Amino acid sequence: MTRVLVLGGSGMLGSAVVDWLARDNSLNVAATVRAQRYAERGRMLLPEVEWHLLDIEECLSANTHSLLHKYDWIINAIGLNKQLIHDDNPTEVERAIQVNALFPHWLARKAGESDARVLQIETDCVYSGREGRYTEDAPHDPLDVYGKTKSLGEVQSCNVFHLRCSMIGPELKSHVSLLDWFLGQPLGAKVTGFTNHRW
């Protein structure tokens, strides 16, 4: 049975990945969350998943890599998203560097010690959008701290696989996503946007 660990199981992407993988009986699925309340909720909704508490901002210096050695695949759905990083806030910039840039390198190294493979979820925000029609080998040209830290976190290693995506969906915890913002608008509110936009 293939053992899969999803890091960031309570985020928008991570929760969807855990839910999907838990349906596959050929997989032994585990997930990490930062807070006990998310672990309890996860155990209630998906009891077949093994839930672990893990704060990656602490694990860079702690001896938590023993958890990683139990799995064949580690899916990194952890990331400090754009809405939580203000380029003029040194504390937020430092956290973004630690979570988005340094952690993926630490993870790749620790996973490699046990021959585990990492699926690293990447963002299209490593591109500024100035050029358009980017190919996967196009040079990154991010303009903000989020894009720069995510670009630095793209580890080139034989045990790391990259999946670049852009997504919209509900969040289980922070409610700072586009969909949550849109759904939170008062009834009858006018929202500016685009028509005939190709995503």
Secondary structure as the mmCIF struct_conf table of DSSP 4:
data_model
#
loop_
_struct_conf.conf_type_id
_struct_conf.id
_struct_conf.beg_label_comp_id
_struct_conf.beg_label_asym_id
_struct_conf.beg_label_seq_id
_struct_conf.end_label_comp_id
_struct_conf.end_label_asym_id
_struct_conf.end_label_seq_id
STRN STRN1 THR A 2 LEU A 7
BEND BEND1 GLY A 8 GLY A 8
TURN_TY1_P TURN_TY1_P1 GLY A 9 SER A 10
BEND BEND2 GLY A 11 GLY A 11
HELX_RH_AL_P HELX_RH_AL_P1 MET A 12 LEU A 21
TURN_TY1_P TURN_TY1_P2 ALA A 22 ARG A 23
TURN_TY1_P TURN_TY1_P3 ASN A 25 SER A 26
STRN STRN2 LEU A 27 VAL A 33
BEND BEND3 ARG A 34 ALA A 35
HELX_RH_AL_P HELX_RH_AL_P2 GLN A 36 LEU A 45
TURN_TY1_P TURN_TY1_P4 PRO A 47 GLU A 48
BEND BEND4 VAL A 49 VAL A 49
STRN STRN3 GLU A 50 LEU A 53
HELX_RH_AL_P HELX_RH_AL_P3 ILE A 56 CYS A 59
TURN_TY1_P TURN_TY1_P5 LEU A 60 SER A 61
BEND BEND5 ALA A 62 ASN A 63
HELX_RH_AL_P HELX_RH_AL_P4 HIS A 65 LEU A 68
TURN_TY1_P TURN_TY1_P6 HIS A 69 LYS A 70
BEND BEND6 ASP A 72 ASP A 72
STRN STRN4 TRP A 73 ASN A 76
HELX_RH_3T_P HELX_RH_3T_P1 LYS A 82 LEU A 84
TURN_TY1_P TURN_TY1_P7 ASP A 87 ASP A 88
HELX_RH_AL_P HELX_RH_AL_P5 PRO A 90 ALA A 96
HELX_RH_PI_P HELX_RH_PI_P1 ILE A 97 LEU A 102
HELX_RH_AL_P HELX_RH_AL_P6 PHE A 103 GLU A 113
TURN_TY1_P TURN_TY1_P8 SER A 114 ASP A 115
STRN STRN5 ARG A 117 THR A 123
HELX_RH_3T_P HELX_RH_3T_P2 ASP A 124 VAL A 126
BEND BEND7 TYR A 127 TYR A 127
BEND BEND8 GLY A 129 GLU A 131
BEND BEND9 ARG A 133 ARG A 133
TURN_TY1_P TURN_TY1_P9 GLU A 136 ASP A 137
BEND BEND10 ALA A 138 ALA A 138
HELX_LH_PP_P HELX_LH_PP_P1 PRO A 139 HIS A 140
BEND BEND11 ASP A 144 ASP A 144
HELX_RH_AL_P HELX_RH_AL_P7 VAL A 145 LEU A 152
TURN_TY1_P TURN_TY1_P10 GLY A 153 GLY A 153
TURN_TY1_P TURN_TY1_P11 CYS A 158 ASN A 159
STRN STRN6 VAL A 160 CYS A 165
BEND BEND12 LEU A 172 LYS A 173
BEND BEND13 SER A 177 SER A 177
HELX_RH_AL_P HELX_RH_AL_P8 LEU A 178 LEU A 183
TURN_TY1_P TURN_TY1_P12 GLY A 184 GLY A 184
BEND BEND14 GLN A 185 GLN A 185
HELX_LH_PP_P HELX_LH_PP_P2 PRO A 186 PRO A 186
TURN_TY1_P TURN_TY1_P13 LEU A 187 GLY A 188
BEND BEND15 THR A 195 ASN A 196
#
